[in-house]
Amino acid sequence: MTRERERRRGPAPENHAEKDIVHGGFEPCLLALLRLSAGRDPGKGLTRGWLPRALARTGHLVRAAELAYTISDELALGEELLALVKAAAGAGDLCGAQALAESIPLRQLRDDALVVLVSAWAVAGERDRAAAMAETIRYPHNWARAWAVLAKAVVDNGDTDEALRFAARADDEVRACVFDGTGQVLVLLMELAAATGDHVGAAALADRVEDFTRSHNRTPWSRSRPLAEVLAWEALGGDLDRVNALLRPLPRPPVGAGGRICGWALTETTDQDVALDGPLDEIDARPLSPSPFLSAWDLACVLDTVAETADQDVALALADRAEALLESGDGRDHDILLRAVTLLLARRGQVERAMALTDWIDPELRAGRQAEIVGAVARYGDTDAAEALAHAITDDRAHARALIEVVRELARRGETDAAEALAHVITDRWARGEALVAVVQEWARHGDPGRAEALAHSISYRATRARALAALVEVSGPSHARRLAAQAVVLDGWDAVLPVLEPIVPRSVAVVVEQMMIRDGV
């Protein structure tokens, strides 16, 4: 998507006119350029998304709320206000965030905002205020979540005794009111118990997560993030007992009198594990092969979580179990699990196994997965081997993508000369520029800003060059950063540069929004 969007924006001007702009790096000049850019840049939303949230982070919460309140749909309005509360709280404006939270019209979303603030006030050291806020939450199914996040914030601040008191309150609420989010609250309490040294209590809470998942409307198509988090937590400790148990096939459902399977008549509409083949009046009801309780999606989440941090023997044991589950059928989320195990094997040096698994993929998608494997090998292993694998890919687009990943890793490791040389091997103009963005930033970080800037200006496409200049903004001094930001604005508008200007020129977001409001007559 990035490739197609930036190619549509066209090549950068050959005369490098952007280099002659704002030599002094003065903030008023940059703001004037932003106003001009915003005035001629149609189609950007003002009422929701990144811009209003950036306003909230940069001290303009009132203006952001005013924009949000132009949304007519009550649910969409509440969701946007909740996002603004999170942004303002993250930026430290807790009083403003609280005032905005209390104005949210839908009570469930207001409760969600208050839960966010319970944690934020506690992290800021205002434990009593956080506890008082937790008491104001309206709906019982939100009480457990509020006390659990409060306990987590308090234990992170070092007060174990008080954290355990709040955790006990959360546990009481969980037992009193079971709801869809019960599993996630139990996981939070499990992590807190482990953090405080109560490993017996943590194991008991892990059991309760499994019990809740088994009893709460579980179907063969269900996904359970809390259960996956429990399994990942246990796997990181070297314990695969629960994974093994959950991967055992469930008993085949018995067929009773009258053609009923587990109490279900064949004429009813249901999601039972039965094959329906042929005309409706000649349905052949055959129970399919029994499937395990653990879904492919759940196991993929476990693999993604432990891929980088688990011991090698644990990671490979999980890969074995994933492959066995894949071989047992081609059900829902099969592709998700296949990708997870393929990348885990690549990260762990099992390149041949990973490449063999790409044979299970649709041929049209195979080269793209091979490029992902190259990226994993480069990031976690040998860049020379990764480069050799990249050159073996015959699909042009995937070959370029794989080389980009190797260039990025070489740059990250500080091998900037090798990274730059490999980037110039890439024949596709856009892909070469994409690879050079990472090299540009690393040259600047390693003390050669002149070479970095010259390399940025060698990139062919205007939008890609603007991104490279925006990357330089992040690692430059204030005056030089403003000059580079102005060059990026001249090239491709404010889109690429505004996020990196947020910390050094906070007024920039408000200036763009103000100009867009004038343009749109808001």
Secondary structure, DSSP 8 states (H G I E B T S, - for coil): -HHHHHHHH-B--TT-GGGGS-TT--HHHHHHHHHHHHHT-TT--SSSSHHHHHHHHTT-HHHHHHHHTT---HHHHHHHHHHHHHHHHHTT-HHHHHHHHTT-SSHHHHHHHHHHHHHHHHHTT-HHHHHHHHHT---HHHHHHHHHHHHHHHHHTT-HHHHHHHHHHHHHHHHH---TTHHHHHHHHHHHHHHTT-HHHHHHHHHHHHHHHHHSS--TT---HHHHHHHHHHHHTT--HHHHHHTSB-----EETTTEETTEETTS----SEE--S-GGG---EE----BSS-HHHHHHHHHHHTTTS-HHHHHHHHHHHHHHHHT---TTHHHHHHHHHHHHHHTT-HHHHHHHGGGS-HHHHHHHHHHHHHHHHHHS-HHHHHHHHHH--SHHHHHHHHHHHHHHHHHTT-HHHHHHHHTT--SHHHHHHHHHHHHHHHHHTT-HHHHHHHHTT-SBHHHHHHHHHHHHTTS-HHHHHHHHHHHHHHH-STTTHHHHTTT-THHHHHHHHHHHHHHT-
